[in-house]
Amino acid sequence: MKVLIAGGGTGGHIMPALAIADALQKQYQAELLFVGTARGLESRLVPQAGHRLELIKVGQLKNVSLITRLRTLFDLPMSVLHCRTLLKQFQPDVVIGVGGYASGPAMVAAILARIPTLAVEPNAFPGLANRLVGKHVSAAAVNFEPALKYFRNARVTGIPVRAEFFNLKSRPADAPLHLLIFGGSQGARVLNQTMPQIAARLLEAVPGLTILHQAGARSAEETQAAYAASGADPARWQVHAFLDDMARRFEAADLVLSRSGASTVAEEMAAGKPALLVPFPGAADDHQRKNAEVMASAGAASLLIEAGMTPESLLASLTAMLGDRAALRAMGERARVLAHPDAAAEIALMAKNLIR
């Protein structure tokens, strides 16, 4: 069984791809080839995982300047031809597109070559690459039900999340409340700027509450200084540039304040953690807002839109949520219902079943 996996760019695309690759090797001893770009995280993470990676030249079409779009459009035919060459050389039985820069050209090349294709879509609203090929792929595995309509033969499988997120200990009912603020690996500017403004009032309103805030490497010192100047009890808050062992951090949290990228919400679902989601407004096609809306409509999270968010509205939301432990537990339980612990195995099986 030979499988070509195309795409990447961000961690939300490449981390599920690596988990699917592991499942394909463990279950079917698959031979794998990744196709990506030099600018994406796959250029570092795929070789680190021990997989072969071929790079193609293709850029962005969304949220970029006209010059960049024209350059990408000029490069696209050559990138498709490059992928056709890779297909002839590797001769895969199936091609999996995980979204991102390289996914589109590889999937188009596979469709033209009549090789079975499987699209993997982590967001409620598919990215441009998957929208363009969605009705032409052999099948699709999606994370959220609203994405089903964009693909042929689609199933809700979820996206892979590390197993430890599904095996966290429950929080003691009488433990002091703990808020985890997670803006992604780079941090979230609006959370870094707003939380120190309300920290002292929030800690006063919620006795015993502690705060752990991941601010990102570029903003950690500034955010820590803002907390220190706020008058908030320094024994009850911590600011870090980066947090390791995220499963353990989730386990210690009663509420997560975060963005709503696909990987973040998938981890919150797997951990069964209630969340207050503030979607990143610059995300392509506003997909983070659509992810958050799915979570909120299921009662698995609350939603705040950044454009209308003020320190007072954020304080009111956090105070109300942290003031009702029973509601937090119920929200976490609804989040867990949405989780898919066997996503990687299901997607690997879908790929195998597509092979002629």
N, C-alpha and C positions, 0 to 999 in steps of 0.2 A: 504494500500500500504506500503510494507516494503522494504527498500532500504539499501544495504550495500555499503559503499563508501570506497575504498581501495587506499592507496598510501600516498604520501607526501614527506617528506624529506626537501624540500626547500619551500620558500614562493610562488614560481612560480607554485608549484603543490597544496599546501594546501589552498591558498587564493581562487582560483577558486572553489575548492571543497567545501569550506564553503559557497560560494555564491550559488552554485548549491543546497546545502542542504537547504538553506533558501527558495529558489524557490520551492523545492519539498514540504516543509512544508506548505508554504503559498498557493500554488496552489492545492495540493492534500492531505494535512494533513498527509504526509508520516511519518512513524516511521523509524528512522535512526539508523544505527550502523556504526561507523568508525573503520577501521582496519589500524594500522600504526606500527611504531617502536619507541622505546624509544629514539633513537638518532635524530629523525626528529622533525621539528617544530610542527608537529601535536600533539606531547606529551604535549605541552603547550597550543597551540591555540584551539584545538578541545574541551578540557574540559572548557576552558574559554568561548567558545561560547555556552556552555550548552549541548553539545552532548556526548553521550556515546562512549568511545574509548576502543578497545581491542588491545593489543600489541602483535606482533609476533617477532620472532628473525630471522632477515635476514639482510645481509649486502650488500656491493657494489661488483660489478664485473668489472666495468670500472675504469681506471685511478688509480688503487690501486696495491699494491705489490702482488707477487705470493702467499704469505702466506695468505693474506686477501682474495684473490680470492678462494683459496682452502677451507678456512674456510666457505666462503659464499656457495660454492658448496656443502659442507658437510651439511650445515644447511638447504638448499633448500627443500629437501624431507620432513623434519620435519615441515618446515613452511607451506608447502602445506597441510600436514596432519592436522596441527593446524587449518588452514583455513577451511578444510573440516568439522572439528568439530564445528567451529563457524557457518558455513552454516546450519548444521543440527539443531543447537540450535536456531538460529535466524530465519531460513527459509525465506530468502528474496525473493521477487518477481523478483528483478533485482539486478545485481551487477555492480557498476560503478567503473572503474579503472582510476585514474587520473595521473598515472605515479609515479615513485619513488620506493623506496625500497620494500614496502609492496604490491604494485600493482600487480606485476607478480605472486607471489604465490596465492593471492586471486583470480585473474582472471583465473589462471590455475585450481584451485579447482572448481570454478563456471562452467567453460567449461566442466570439467569432470563430474560434477553433472547435466549437461544440464539445468543450470539456465541461463536465458537471461543475456547477458553482453553488457555493453556500455563502450567503451574506450574514454577517453577525452585526446586529445593531444594538448598541448599549443605551441609546437615548430614546425618549418618548417620541421625539421628532427626528427622523433620520438626517444624517449629514448629507451634503450635496452628492458625494460619490455614490452612496447607497441609494439615494433617491433617483439618480440617473439610471442605475442598472436594476433597480428593485423589481420591475415587472418583467425582467428578462432572465433573472437568475433561476436556478433549478429549485432552490428552497432558501428559507431564511430563518434564523434564530434571533428572536428579539427579547429585550429586557422588559418592555412595557407594552401592554395591550394596544394603546393608541398607534403604535408603529406597525401593527399587523397589516393595515390597509395599503401600505406602500410597497408590499412585496408579494410575490407568488409563493404559494405553499409555505406560509409562515407559521411559526409556532412560538409561543411564549415559553422560553427556556430559562430566562434570567441570564445573567453573566457570571462568570466564575469569581468567587470570593474565597480567600484563604480559609482553610477548614477551621482554624482556631477561632474565627469570628462566630462560628455556630456553637461553640462549646464554652461560652463564658458563664461564670458563676452569677447568680442573681444577686442584686444589691440587697443588703439587710434592710428590713423595713424601717428600722430606727436609726440607720446611719445618717450622719450629717450629709446634706445634699451637696452634690459636686457637679459643676458645669464645665464641660469641655468645649472650648472654642477652637474650631479647626477650619482654617481658611485654605486648606490645600498646602502643598509643599512650598509654594511661594507666598503664602499668607493672603489675606483679603484686606485690602486697604481700608474699606469702609468699616470693617470690624475692628481693625487696629486703631482707627481714629475715634470710633464712637464708643467702644467699650470702656476705655479709661475715663470718659466723661461721665459715665453712669455707674462705675464700679462701686464707689463709696455708698451711693444710695441703694444699689442692689444688695450689697452686703448688709446694710442696715435693715432692709425690708425682709430679707430671708436669713434669719438667725442660723449661724453655723455653716452657711454656704461657703464653699471654696471654689476657686476658679483656676483652671489651667488653660492658657492661651498660647496656641502656636501662631506666631506672627510672621514667620518667614525670615530668611537670613538678612534680607535687605532692610527690614523694618523692625527687627527684634529690639535693638537698643533704643530706638525712638519710642517704641510702644512701651517698653519697660519704664523708661523715664516718665512717660505720660501717666502710667499707673502710679508711680512713686509720687508724682506731684498732685495726684488726685485726692490724697488723704485717705485712701482705702487702706485698711489694715494690711500691712505687708505680710503678715503671717497667713493670710487667707487667699492670696493670689500668687500665681507664678506665670512668667512669660518665657517661652522658649523659642528659639529660631526654628528648631525642627524637633519633632517627637518621633522616637523610634518605638517599636513594639506597639503599634496602634491598637491591636486587639486588647492588650492589657489596659491601655488608656480608655478604650470604649467600655471595658468591664467596670472601671471605677466611676463612670459617669452616670448621672441620673438624667441628664439632658445634654444634647449635642447642638451647639449653634454652629452652622456651617453653610458653605455654598452647596449647590445641588448638582454637581457633576455626577455622571453615571456611576463611577466607582465609589464615590463618597456615599451616595444614597444606597447603593448595593450593600456596602459594609454596614450601614445603619440598619438596613432590613435584616441582614444576617445576624447582627448582634442583638436585634430586638430592642433598639434604642429609640426613644422619642426624640424628635429633632425640631428645631426652629430653623427653617431654611431661608437663606437670603440669596437668591440666584444671582450669578454674575451677569450683569446686563450686556457685557461685550461678547458673550458666548455666541458662536456661529448660530444663526437662525433662532436665537433666543432659546436654545434647547434646554438650558438649565431651568428656565421658568417652567417649561412644559414638564420636565421631570418633577419639579416641586409640586406642580398642580396635580399630577397623578398621585403623589404621596399624600397631599392634603385632602384630596377628594376621597381617599381611602381611610382617612382618619389616622394616618400613620405619621403625620407631621403637621406643623403649622407653617404658614408662608408669610414672609414680609418682602415686599418689593422695594428694592434699594432706592428707586427714584423718589418714593414717598416716605422713606424711613427717616425718622428723626431720633435723637437721643431719647426723647420722651416716649415715642412709640415703641422703641426697642426695650426700654425699661419696663413699660407697661406689659408687653408681651412676655418677657422673661419672668417678671414678678408673678403674673397670673399663672403661667405654666408651672413654675417652681412652687407655687402655693397650693397645688393640688396633686399630692403624691398618687392618689388613686387614678386620676386622669392621666398622669405620666405613665403609670404601669399599663393602663389600657391602650394608650397610644403605642407603647413599645410592643405590646402583644399584636396589635394590628400590623405593625411594621414587620414583625417576624412572619406573619402569614404570607406576606408578599415575597419572602425570600425563596431562593432556589438552591438548596445545598448540593444538588447533583448537576448543576448547569454544565460544567466542563464535560462530564461524561455524556450528558444528553446531546451536546453539540457534536462531540466526537462521533457518537452513534449516527447522528443525522448525516455527517460527512461520509461515513462508511456506507450508509444505505443509498447514497447517491451514485456510488461507483457502479458502472455498467457491468 
